[in-house]
Amino acid sequence: FEGLAEFAAEQVSFAMCGNSPYGLTSVYSAAMEGLARAIGFGEKSDGMVPLSSCLLPGKAYETHWQSAFYSAGINHVDGTLRSGDGTWGLPSRQPSQWVSSLFTKRIETLLV
């Protein structure tokens, strides 16, 4: 779909992309790692989607949950928040914190 990524980049204010098939340690970790190995993406992925297919053009992705465009050390399932956040508080493994921060930012904007 030519032009779709560019169109999305114009419309989207925030996005999260996973870059680790194993992701957060959960019942899904081994399956996602196995799937990524079987597919053989040849680049970083979240186990189901290659990172290059997730990243929007012209957006600066960071590995901290406080960034609008978040490149997280999670797999595809972790992005559904089924496993919450990663242990040890590593900023690159906090998908729930990231989603929560989006609501906080929106409320602050509405109150100003």
Salt bridges, closest charged atoms under 4 A:
GLU33 OE2 - ARG37 NE 3.07
ASP46 OD2 - HIS76 ND1 2.75
